[in-house]
Amino acid sequence: MDPLENLILQVWPLALLVAVALLGWWARRGQARRLEAQRAHNEAQAAGLKMQYTAPGEDGDMAAHRYTGTTDGVQWVIEASLLDQQHIVGNLAPGEGQRGCTRWFAAQAGTGGGTLMLMNLQGAARSAVEPPQPAKNEGGFMSAFAGLADRAGEAALRAYARMSFGVDGPALDALKPAHHLPLPDSALATAFRAFGDTPALRDRLGPQACEALMHEHPAEVALWWTETGLMLRWPGSRLSPEQVAAHAQFGATLARLLQANATASASPGAVHPTRRSP
């Protein structure tokens, strides 16, 4: 065999490995540049809208883009969480937003006591728990079946709350099929389903709050309202600062409307215990 051919046969596997390594390094370098450009772009746009932006990893969370700010006197934080490490996402068209979720949270907009959850009745929530029906037979097989149905319904409600709002533990105790709260507005009742341990919170959904929720219903907004604050959740990671500002405006408006209908025991603008959110 020719010495040159022999040398090529000995060297080409190593050369191939070097080439693959270089390509991988180049791809990672390109991704890092894109991420840095996206971070700088978001920071600049957020500053222009009087918000602060934190990129994934800067506060220990490797999968969430965080915005903070104050809108109409309501301090809030928005986290857009991504799945599969897809960190570069801009404006998502309808149907493209199932790669994560966006959560808006305001600690100062707490209930003052009690929990209310509004499930958005479209998308994944179409098969949500049905309101409990009165039992026709209190004993025997029907009673056992009703008990099983209640446990399955409670498990489904808790799973929805964990997936949508990231809550767990004692906070989920308020979610039982028996805690279904019929909504006063007929249009709202066809768009959302309410569960909670304090019926008075449902009564704070005045006409203007109902109108605001109906306007946002197509975007699949859902609500989790407790003494620790008000959380709104949308499917999909909305990273554009303009989208974040729109969500912040909606959240601040809804928070004001809910507080405006508060009872004397939960005065408007009261600050309640906070937590890291969402």
Buried (B, 14 or more C-beta within 10 A) or exposed (E): EEEEEEEEEEEEEEEEEEEEEEEEEEEEEEEEEEBEEBBEBBBEBBEEBEBEBBBBEEEEBEBBBBBBBEBEEBBBBBBBBBEEEEBEBEEBEEEEBEBBBBBBBBBBBBBBBBBBBBBBBEEBBEEBBEEBEEEEEEEEEEEEEBEEBBEEBBEBBBEBBEEBBBBEEEBBEBBBBEBBBEBBBEEBBEBBBBBBBBEBBBEBBBEBBBBBBBEBBEBBBBBBBBBBBBBBBBBBBBBBBEBBBBBBEBBBBBBBBBBEBBEEEBEEEBEBEBEEBB
